[in-house]
Amino acid sequence: GMWGEGHTFMSSKVPEEENLAVTKIHIDLHKKYFPDTQLCISDDVAGHDRPGGHLPETDYALSRGVSLRDDSIMVQPPPNSWYHSELAQSFWPTMPIILEHEHYGSSLIRKAWSAELFQKAVEDYHASFMSIHWWPRVLLDENRETIDKINRRLGYRLQLREMTWPKEITVGEWFKISSRWANAGVAPCYPGGHMAVTLKDKEGGIVSVITDASFDMKALQPAAPGHAETKTVELDAVVGLVAPPVLPGDYDLFVSVGTLDGTPKIALPLSNNDGHRRYHLGKIRVKKTETNP
């Protein structure tokens, strides 16, 4: 299609039946040779302005685990700013949606550009990525406030709203860590992740890692701005019960989200990052037991 976007309405004008057959061939070839890669396809392959929540070409892509990309937003003035947000509704619950806006300067000339619509597209599509289409510095300087707002909503945004833990614990004895989490973005946390609490000594060495296997961050659903629901996670924790040994003393407590072995994977909107996506929250004191002097 024109510009590699899948549409042929301005070029070869391939009939619908032939277009569907060729689209399936391309999807199958890509799935065969990129089996472990998240693939996406242009919405225009099903018709650049064809309405509907289900179209044959994109339905086939969805059935093969191929996500959706919409090129381009705000090419035309309202009410034709985009055509396929309805189509995206079948994709975003399980796969990331990609948007690209029109050439910013050209969109301004056509009176198609709108800061409010720029934000609304992200909301309507539940988009995880926005591909920019202009000189980056010009676009940023003239749309800084809007882009800042988009960056706080684009994709998933895991927020630790609160965490409580005892000031003092005993080696080998169970204690509780309570936390409240929310997803302030427009999309689910597709890779998922588990909360981990890490204790470090005064030299920065890791002494203990406690992972919560009971809750996957993927379950946090997106909501309208300011309406994200919170999930309370109660973690039963212990240090030094078996291994590694934990000596009495004061330790720094960090939180992270990642794999079940405690490896951090997801950046959080918190300060005091240790450089490895663990975030310092405070202190905890470990005391000895009578049987563990």
N, C-alpha and C positions, 0 to 999 in steps of 0.2 A: 504494500500500500504506500501512499504518499508519505514521505518522511519516515517510513518504517512504522507508521502508526496503525496499519491494518486497514485503512479505509481506501476504497477504490472509486468513490463516487465522482472524483474529479479526474480520474485517469482511465484505467481499463474498464471500469464499470462492470465488474464481474457479477454475473447473476447470483442470486441468493443461494440456490442449491449448490452451485459450484463453489461459492465462497465458503460455505459450511464444510464441504468436503476437504478443501485445501487447508482450512483452519484446523481441522481435526488432525490432518497429517503433520502440520507444524507442531501442534501441542504434543502429539505422541512422540515425535522425534526428540523434542526437548526433554520430555519426561524420561525417555530411554537413556539419553546421554548425560543428563544432569539430575540423576535420581535423588540426590541428597541436597539439592539447592531449592530454595523457595523461589519459584518462577512466578512471573506475572505477565498479563497480556493486556494490550490496549483495549479499552472499551469500544473504540471505533471499529474494531474488527466485526462488531455486530451491527454497525451503522452509526455514523457519527452523531446523528440526532434522532435516532430511532427510540421511541419511548418504550417503557415497560420495565417491570421488575424481574422478568425472566425472558431471555433471548437465547436462541439455539446455540450460538457460538460461545457465549459466555457461560451458559449452563453446562456445556461440555467441559469448558475450562474448570469450572467449579467442581465438577465430578472427578476431575483428575488432580485436584489439589493445587490448581494454578490460580493465583490471585489476580486482582484487577488494578489497572492504572488508568487514570483519566487524563488525557491530553486534549485540550487545554482548557483551563477555567478562565472565564471572562474574556473570551475571544469576541463575543457579541455582547451588546448592551442588554440590560434586563428587558424582558423577563427570560431571555435566552442565555443566561450566564453559564449554565451547564445543563446537561440532559440526563445524567445517569446516576444521580444520588440514590434513586430508588433501586437501581440495579445493584448498587454496592451493598444493600442491606443483607443479601444472602452471603456475602463474602466476609465482611468485617468481624462477625463473631468468632471466626476461626483463623482468618488470615489477614495480614496487614494490607491496607489500602494505600496506594501511592497517587498523589495528585501532582499536576504540573500546571502552573498558571501561565497565561498568555504572556508574550513579550510585553513587559511592563510599559515601555514607551508607546508601543502600538496600541495597547489597551487604553492608555490615557487619551490618545488621539481619537479613538473611536467612541470615547465616553463610556467605555465598558468597565473601567476599573472602579472598584469601590472597596475601601478598607473594611467596611462592614461585611460585604459579600466575601472578601478574602477570608475572614474569620468564619463566616457561616458555612463556607464550603468544607472546612475542616470538621465542623460540627455535623453537617448533613451526611458527609461520607464516612465519618468516624475514621479519619485519615491518620495514618502513622508516619507518613513522609510527605513533604512538600518540596518538589523540585523547582528551584527558582529559574526564571527565564529573563534575565537581564543582567546588566553590570551589577554585581553583588553589592558594592558599596553604595551605589546610587539607590538601589532598591531599599537597602537597610536605612540609609540616612533619611529617606522620605517616608518610611513606613515603620520607624523604630517602635512606636507604641503598639501598633498592630502586631508586628512580628513578636514582640515580647509576650503579648497575650496568647498568640498562637503557640509559642514555645512552651507555655504553661499548660496547654491542652493537647497538643499533638501527640498521638500514640498513647502509651500508658504513662502514668506518673504516680509511682508508689510513694505514699506519704506515711511516715510514722507519726501518728498524732500524739501518742503518749506511751511511755514505758515506765513501769515501776518494778523495783526489786529491793530485797532487804539490804539494809546498810551493812549487816554482818551475817555471815553464814559459817557453818561448821564443816570441816573436811569430812566427806563421806555421808553427810546428811542431806536429805532432799529439801529443796526450797522452791518457791514459785516466782516466776517472772511473768508479769502481765503486760500486754501491749495492745494498742489499738491501731489498726491500719486502714487506709483508704486508697482508692485509685482515683486521682483527680484528673485523669486524662479522658480521652474520647474512645479509647480502645482497650481491650483486655491486655493483660501482660502475657503475650503469646508464649514466650519461652518458659513461663512459670518460674518459681523460685521459692526457697524456704528461708525463713529467718534463722540467723545464727547469732549467738552471743559469744564473744571472745574475751577472755581475760588475758591481760598482758602484765608482765612485771615492769619494774622501773627502768630496765634496760630496753624495753620494747619487745622482749621475747614473748612468744605465745605460750601460755601456761595451760589454758583449757579452752576448748571449743564445744559449745552446746548448740545443737541444731534441733529445730522444731520440725518433726516429720509429719505432724498432724494437719498442717494447713499449707496449701499451695497458693501463692499469690495470684495465680491464674484465675482463681475463683472470684477475685475482686472485680465486680462489674462496673463499667463506666456509667456516668450519669450526667445530667445537665450541670453547667457551671455552678459551683457552690452547693451541690446537692449529693455529693458522693457519700454513700453509706459506709460506715465504719464497721470493721470486724474485730472483735476482741479475741485475742489469742492468749490462752493460758498455757504456759510451759512449765512442766515439772522438771527441775534441773538438779544436778548434783556435780560436785567436783571432787576429784581424788578418790572416788569410790573403789575403782580398780586401777586404772592407769590413765594418764601419767600421774605421778605423785604431785601433790600440790602442798607447798609449805605454807604455814601461817604467815600472814602479812597483808599489806594493802596492794590492791591491784586496780588497773584501769579497765573499765568495761566498755566494749565496743559492740555495735550492732551492724549486721550486714544481711544481704539477701543473695542467695546463690544456690549451689548444689547441696545435696544432702550430706556431703562430707565437710561442709562448712566453707568451701571455696567461694569467695565473693564473686558475683557476676554482674550485678545490676547496680548502677549508680543511683544514689538516693539524694533528694534535695535537702541535705543536711550539711552542716559545717563540720570542721575538725576531722577531715578525711585523712587516714593514715597513708594515703597513696596507693592503697590496694582495695579501695571501696569498702573499708571498714570505718565506722564513724564513732568517735569517742563520745560517750554520753555521761560518764561520771566515774565514781570510785566504788569499790566494794571491798570489805575487809573479810579475810578468811582466818578463822581461829582454829586452834587445834582441839582434838578430842582427848579424852583420858586414855583411850586405847591407841591413839596416834599422836604421840608427844612431838 
